[in-house]
Amino acid sequence: MKKIIIIGAGFGGLEAARILSKRRGEVEVTVIDKKETSDFLPTMPDCIGRGIRPQYLSYPIKALAAKFRFSFIRDEVNKIDLQSKTVFTATATLNYDFLIIASGSETNFYGNEDIQKNAYKLDDVADAEKLLDAVKNRGFDNYIIGGGGYTGVEVATNLRLALNKMKRSGRVTIIERAADILGPLPAWMKVYVKDNLKRLSVEVSVNSSVDKMDHQKTMLIWAAGVKTPAFIQNLQTEKNPQGRIRVDEYLRLNESCFVIGDAAYFEYKKNYLRMAVQFAIFHGRAAAKNIIRSIKGTSLKKFEPVDLGYIIPMANNRSCGTVFGLNLKGFLPTMLHFIMCIYRSYGLKNKLGIIKGLLIGGGRWRI
């Protein structure tokens, strides 16, 4: 019986656990996560403006463990010893035959303690609940979104939607350190997004940064970058600036350790795959099947990514994106985004909760 440990119960980790747990009698699968729930991050910004309740973006990992038949340990990983094949958590020492690191990423505050202490973030459902409560019950003059990437744009548009619904004024500004928002995305998309932000009276300030602020009058939502957890940062292996581990063509760090999702830095055709739900799921599937091949002693299969595209959903339904190579604008990409989110979420109750939130709070407002 081979012992397989999966660190992280996100999209990739759960997909790997689902596939591996079908090999009962051959493998013993254990998933470790510091949270009790698997939280659906892609729709977190929509809790602010569209009316999706955070409770519908959370699903108990124990329920998934019972469904897929893997063991679940709620604990935080502190260290990995790759030589002895050992995982050290806050309360236990666990040995493995194969390890999958699927621990995702977390908000990066770049060492700014003031921002870390006072800013709002969206790493999990608890963060979404805290942010939503502040928007509803505290009156701010200024709302600053630190970071002009996907999440920053989504948050800004949902925040404007929420303020309009509550008939509140407030200056909404995206602060971006780089020379433009949306990083390496194509020019047409940046132009389209900036035009939409202007429609919504969302200001954009580039080549700028947040150092200090008046926390009584200003709400800061931090979406300026992510990093991998500390135990990955401490591993002595090649990583990119975010701390993502460089893997080989089979998604391996070594013969017994696979790295997937946001934790992995995978090169394909001289480019590195972006962080995305679709790649995390494909990674999890590929890593699980290669572990099975390793156990059987057969040749591993190289990971060949399939890029379905990406969408920047904006709360007034003027979204944009590229899907199957087609450039899309307006309501269609919004609809495709939420269809995929509903499909990917766990549990009928959660699926219906997202649909209800969209029908009640997200479909009637457009500028």
C-alpha positions as CSV (number, residue, x, y, z in Angstrom):
1,M,0.0,0.0,0.0
2,K,1.6,3.3,-1.1
3,K,1.1,6.3,1.1
4,I,0.2,9.5,-0.9
5,I,0.0,12.9,0.8
6,I,-1.6,15.8,-0.9
7,I,-1.0,19.3,0.7
8,G,-3.9,21.5,-0.1
9,A,-7.6,21.0,-0.8
10,G,-8.0,23.4,-3.6
11,F,-9.0,22.6,-7.2
12,G,-5.8,20.7,-8.1
13,G,-5.4,18.8,-4.8
14,L,-9.0,17.6,-4.7
15,E,-8.9,16.5,-8.4
16,A,-5.8,14.5,-7.6
17,A,-7.4,13.0,-4.5
18,R,-10.5,12.1,-6.5
19,I,-8.6,10.2,-9.1
20,L,-6.1,8.5,-6.7
21,S,-8.8,7.4,-4.3
22,K,-10.3,5.3,-7.0
23,R,-7.3,3.0,-6.6
24,R,-8.3,1.8,-3.2
25,G,-6.3,-1.2,-2.2
26,E,-3.3,0.1,-3.9
27,V,-2.9,3.6,-2.4
28,E,-3.7,5.4,0.9
29,V,-4.5,9.0,0.2
30,T,-4.3,11.7,2.8
31,V,-5.1,15.4,2.2
32,I,-3.7,18.0,4.5
33,D,-5.2,21.5,4.7
34,K,-5.2,24.2,7.4
35,K,-8.8,25.1,6.8
36,E,-12.0,23.0,7.4
37,T,-13.5,24.1,4.0
38,S,-12.5,24.3,0.4
39,D,-13.4,27.8,-0.7
40,F,-14.4,28.9,-4.2
41,L,-12.1,31.8,-4.9
42,P,-13.2,32.8,-8.5
43,T,-16.5,34.3,-7.3
44,M,-15.2,35.9,-4.1
45,P,-15.3,39.5,-5.5
46,D,-19.0,38.9,-6.5
47,C,-19.9,38.7,-2.8
48,I,-19.4,42.5,-2.6
49,G,-21.7,43.6,-5.4
50,R,-23.7,40.8,-7.0
51,G,-25.4,39.4,-3.9
52,I,-23.7,36.0,-3.8
53,R,-23.5,35.0,-0.1
54,P,-20.1,33.9,1.1
55,Q,-21.7,30.8,2.7
56,Y,-22.3,29.4,-0.8
57,L,-18.6,29.5,-1.7
58,S,-17.5,27.1,1.0
59,Y,-17.7,23.3,1.2
60,P,-16.6,21.1,4.0
61,I,-13.5,19.1,3.2
62,K,-14.7,16.3,5.5
63,A,-17.7,15.9,3.2
64,L,-15.5,15.6,0.2
65,A,-13.3,13.2,2.0
66,A,-16.3,11.0,2.7
67,K,-17.5,11.3,-0.9
68,F,-14.1,10.5,-2.6
69,R,-12.9,8.3,0.3
70,F,-9.6,9.9,1.3
71,S,-8.3,10.8,4.7
72,F,-8.4,14.4,5.8
73,I,-6.1,16.1,8.3
74,R,-6.8,19.7,9.3
75,D,-3.4,21.0,10.1
76,E,-0.7,23.4,8.8
77,V,2.4,22.2,7.1
78,N,5.5,23.6,8.5
79,K,8.3,21.8,6.7
80,I,9.0,19.1,4.1
81,D,12.1,16.9,4.1
82,L,12.4,15.6,0.5
83,Q,15.3,13.3,1.3
84,S,13.5,11.3,4.1
85,K,10.0,11.8,2.4
86,T,8.6,13.4,5.5
87,V,6.0,16.1,6.0
88,F,6.0,18.0,9.3
89,T,2.8,19.7,10.4
90,A,2.1,21.7,13.6
91,T,1.1,18.5,15.4
92,A,2.3,15.5,13.4
93,T,5.2,13.9,11.4
94,L,4.0,12.0,8.3
95,N,5.9,9.8,5.9
96,Y,5.0,9.3,2.3
97,D,5.8,7.4,-0.8
98,F,4.5,10.1,-3.1
99,L,3.8,13.7,-2.3
100,I,1.7,16.3,-4.2
101,I,2.2,19.9,-3.2
102,A,-1.1,21.7,-4.1
103,S,-1.0,24.4,-1.5
104,G,-2.0,27.3,-3.8
105,S,-1.0,30.8,-3.0
106,E,-1.8,33.6,-0.5
107,T,-1.8,37.4,-0.5
108,N,1.6,39.0,-0.6
109,F,2.0,42.1,1.5
110,Y,5.7,42.5,0.6
111,G,6.7,43.0,4.2
112,N,4.4,46.1,4.8
113,E,3.1,45.4,8.3
114,D,0.7,48.4,8.3
115,I,-1.0,47.2,5.2
116,Q,-1.1,43.6,6.4
117,K,-2.7,44.6,9.6
118,N,-5.3,47.0,8.2
119,A,-6.1,46.0,4.6
120,Y,-8.8,43.7,3.5
121,K,-8.0,40.7,1.3
122,L,-9.8,37.8,-0.4
123,D,-8.0,34.6,0.4
124,D,-11.0,32.7,1.8
125,V,-14.7,32.9,2.8
126,A,-13.8,34.5,6.1
127,D,-12.1,37.3,4.3
128,A,-15.1,37.8,2.0
129,E,-17.5,38.0,5.0
130,K,-15.3,40.5,6.8
131,L,-15.0,42.7,3.7
132,L,-18.7,42.5,2.9
133,D,-19.5,43.5,6.5
134,A,-17.2,46.6,6.3
135,V,-18.7,47.7,3.0
136,K,-22.2,47.5,4.3
137,N,-21.7,48.9,7.8
138,R,-18.9,51.4,7.6
139,G,-18.9,54.6,5.7
140,F,-15.7,55.4,3.9
141,D,-14.8,58.4,1.8
142,N,-12.2,56.5,-0.3
143,Y,-12.0,52.9,-1.5
144,I,-8.6,51.9,-2.7
145,I,-7.8,48.6,-4.5
146,G,-4.1,47.8,-4.3
147,G,-3.3,46.0,-7.5
148,G,-4.6,46.3,-11.1
149,G,-4.7,42.6,-12.0
150,Y,-7.7,40.4,-12.6
151,T,-8.8,40.4,-9.0
152,G,-8.3,44.2,-8.6
153,V,-10.5,45.0,-11.6
154,E,-13.2,42.6,-10.4
155,V,-13.2,44.0,-6.9
156,A,-13.3,47.6,-8.2
157,T,-16.4,47.0,-10.4
158,N,-18.2,45.0,-7.7
159,L,-17.4,47.7,-5.2
160,R,-18.9,50.4,-7.4
161,L,-22.0,48.2,-7.9
162,A,-22.4,47.8,-4.2
163,L,-22.1,51.5,-3.5
164,N,-24.6,52.3,-6.2
165,K,-27.1,49.8,-4.8
166,M,-26.7,51.4,-1.3
167,K,-26.9,54.9,-2.9
168,R,-23.6,55.8,-1.3
169,S,-20.9,58.0,-2.8
170,G,-17.3,57.1,-2.5
171,R,-14.1,57.5,-4.6
172,V,-13.0,54.1,-5.9
173,T,-9.4,54.0,-7.1
174,I,-7.1,51.2,-8.4
175,I,-3.5,51.7,-7.5
176,E,-1.0,49.8,-9.7
177,R,2.8,49.9,-9.2
178,A,3.5,49.0,-12.8
179,A,3.1,51.2,-15.9
180,D,-0.2,49.7,-16.8
181,I,-3.0,47.5,-15.4
182,L,-3.5,43.8,-16.3
183,G,0.2,43.0,-16.7
184,P,1.0,41.0,-19.9
185,L,-2.6,40.9,-21.3
186,P,-3.2,42.1,-24.8
187,A,-3.6,45.8,-25.6
188,W,-7.2,45.5,-26.8
189,M,-8.2,44.0,-23.5
190,K,-6.5,46.7,-21.5
191,V,-8.2,49.5,-23.5
192,Y,-11.6,47.8,-23.2
193,V,-11.2,47.4,-19.4
194,K,-10.0,50.9,-18.8
195,D,-12.8,52.3,-20.8
196,N,-15.3,50.3,-18.7
197,L,-13.7,51.4,-15.5
198,K,-14.0,55.0,-16.6
199,R,-17.7,54.4,-17.3
200,L,-18.0,53.2,-13.7
201,S,-16.2,56.2,-12.3
202,V,-13.4,54.0,-11.1
203,E,-10.1,55.8,-11.2
204,V,-6.8,54.1,-12.2
205,S,-3.4,55.3,-10.9
206,V,-0.4,53.6,-12.4
207,N,3.3,53.9,-11.4
208,S,1.9,54.3,-7.9
209,S,2.1,52.5,-4.6
210,V,0.4,52.5,-1.2
211,D,2.6,53.1,1.8
212,K,0.4,54.6,4.5
213,M,-3.2,55.6,4.7
214,D,-6.0,57.0,6.9
215,H,-7.8,53.9,8.0
216,Q,-10.8,55.8,9.3
217,K,-11.7,57.4,6.0
218,T,-10.2,55.0,3.6
219,M,-10.8,51.3,2.9
220,L,-7.9,49.4,1.4
221,I,-8.5,46.1,-0.4
222,W,-5.2,44.4,-1.2
223,A,-4.9,42.5,-4.4
224,A,-1.4,43.4,-5.4
225,G,0.2,40.0,-5.7
226,V,0.5,36.5,-4.2
227,K,3.1,34.2,-2.9
228,T,3.4,30.5,-1.9
229,P,3.2,29.4,1.7
230,A,6.2,29.6,4.0
231,F,7.1,25.9,3.9
232,I,7.6,26.3,0.1
233,Q,9.6,29.5,0.4
234,N,12.0,27.5,2.7
235,L,12.5,24.7,0.3
236,Q,16.0,24.7,-1.3
237,T,15.0,24.5,-4.9
238,E,14.6,26.7,-7.9
239,K,11.6,29.0,-7.6
240,N,10.3,32.2,-9.3
241,P,9.9,35.5,-7.4
242,Q,6.4,34.4,-6.2
243,G,7.9,31.3,-4.7
244,R,6.4,28.9,-7.3
245,I,8.5,25.7,-7.6
246,R,10.0,25.0,-11.0
247,V,8.9,21.5,-12.1
248,D,9.9,19.2,-15.0
249,E,7.7,18.1,-17.9
250,Y,6.0,15.6,-15.7
251,L,5.1,18.2,-13.0
252,R,7.8,16.8,-10.7
253,L,10.2,18.3,-8.3
254,N,11.8,14.9,-7.9
255,E,10.7,11.3,-8.5
256,S,8.4,11.2,-5.5
257,C,7.2,14.8,-5.3
258,F,4.8,16.5,-7.7
259,V,3.9,20.2,-7.6
260,I,0.7,21.5,-9.1
261,G,-1.6,24.5,-9.4
262,D,-0.4,27.9,-8.1
263,A,2.6,26.3,-6.4
264,A,4.0,25.0,-9.7
265,Y,6.1,27.0,-12.2
266,F,5.8,25.0,-15.4
267,E,7.5,26.0,-18.6
268,Y,5.7,25.3,-21.9
269,K,6.9,26.5,-25.3
270,K,9.3,29.0,-23.7
271,N,6.5,30.5,-21.6
272,Y,5.3,29.8,-18.0
273,L,1.7,28.9,-17.4
274,R,-0.3,31.5,-15.5
275,M,-2.2,30.8,-12.3
276,A,-5.6,29.6,-13.3
277,V,-8.3,27.1,-12.1
278,Q,-8.3,25.2,-15.3
279,F,-4.5,24.5,-15.1
280,A,-4.7,23.5,-11.4
281,I,-7.4,20.9,-12.3
282,F,-5.4,19.6,-15.3
283,H,-2.3,19.5,-13.1
284,G,-4.0,17.5,-10.5
285,R,-5.4,15.0,-13.0
286,A,-2.0,14.6,-14.7
287,A,0.0,14.3,-11.4
288,A,-2.4,11.6,-10.1
289,K,-2.2,9.6,-13.3
290,N,1.6,9.8,-13.3
291,I,1.8,8.6,-9.7
292,I,-0.3,5.6,-10.8
293,R,2.1,5.0,-13.7
294,S,5.0,5.3,-11.2
295,I,3.5,2.6,-9.0
296,K,2.9,0.3,-11.9
297,G,6.4,0.9,-13.3
298,T,5.3,2.3,-16.6
299,S,6.5,5.4,-18.5
300,L,5.2,8.7,-17.3
301,K,3.3,11.0,-19.6
302,K,4.4,14.6,-20.1
303,F,2.0,17.3,-19.2
304,E,0.5,19.0,-22.2
305,P,-1.5,22.0,-21.2
306,V,-4.8,22.9,-22.9
307,D,-5.6,26.6,-22.6
308,L,-9.3,27.1,-22.7
309,G,-8.9,30.8,-22.3
310,Y,-9.5,33.4,-19.6
311,I,-12.1,36.0,-18.8
312,I,-12.1,39.2,-16.8
313,P,-15.6,39.4,-15.4
314,M,-16.8,43.0,-14.5
315,A,-19.9,43.6,-12.4
316,N,-21.8,45.7,-15.0
317,N,-21.6,42.7,-17.3
318,R,-19.2,44.4,-19.7
319,S,-16.7,41.6,-19.3
320,C,-14.0,40.6,-21.8
321,G,-11.8,37.6,-22.4
322,T,-10.4,35.1,-24.8
323,V,-12.2,31.7,-25.1
324,F,-11.1,29.0,-27.5
325,G,-9.0,31.6,-29.3
326,L,-12.0,34.0,-29.8
327,N,-11.9,37.5,-28.3
328,L,-15.2,38.2,-26.5
329,K,-16.7,41.3,-25.0
330,G,-19.9,42.2,-23.1
331,F,-22.5,39.9,-21.5
332,L,-21.4,36.6,-23.2
333,P,-18.1,36.3,-21.4
334,T,-19.8,37.2,-18.1
335,M,-22.3,34.3,-18.7
336,L,-19.6,31.9,-19.7
337,H,-17.6,32.8,-16.5
338,F,-20.5,32.1,-14.2
339,I,-21.6,28.9,-16.0
340,M,-18.1,27.6,-15.4
341,C,-18.2,28.7,-11.8
342,I,-21.5,27.0,-11.1
343,Y,-20.2,23.9,-12.8
344,R,-17.0,23.8,-10.8
345,S,-18.5,24.5,-7.4
346,Y,-19.2,21.6,-5.0
347,G,-22.7,20.7,-3.8
348,L,-26.2,21.4,-5.2
349,K,-26.9,23.9,-2.4
350,N,-23.9,26.0,-3.3
351,K,-24.7,25.9,-7.0
352,L,-28.2,27.0,-6.4
353,G,-26.9,29.7,-4.0
354,I,-24.7,31.2,-6.6
355,I,-27.5,31.2,-9.2
356,K,-29.9,32.8,-6.7
357,G,-27.3,35.5,-5.9
358,L,-26.8,36.3,-9.5
359,L,-30.6,36.4,-10.3
360,I,-31.4,38.7,-7.4
361,G,-28.4,40.9,-7.2
362,G,-26.3,40.6,-10.4
363,G,-28.5,40.8,-13.4
364,R,-30.3,44.1,-13.4
365,W,-27.5,46.7,-13.3
366,R,-25.7,47.8,-16.3
367,I,-24.0,51.1,-17.4
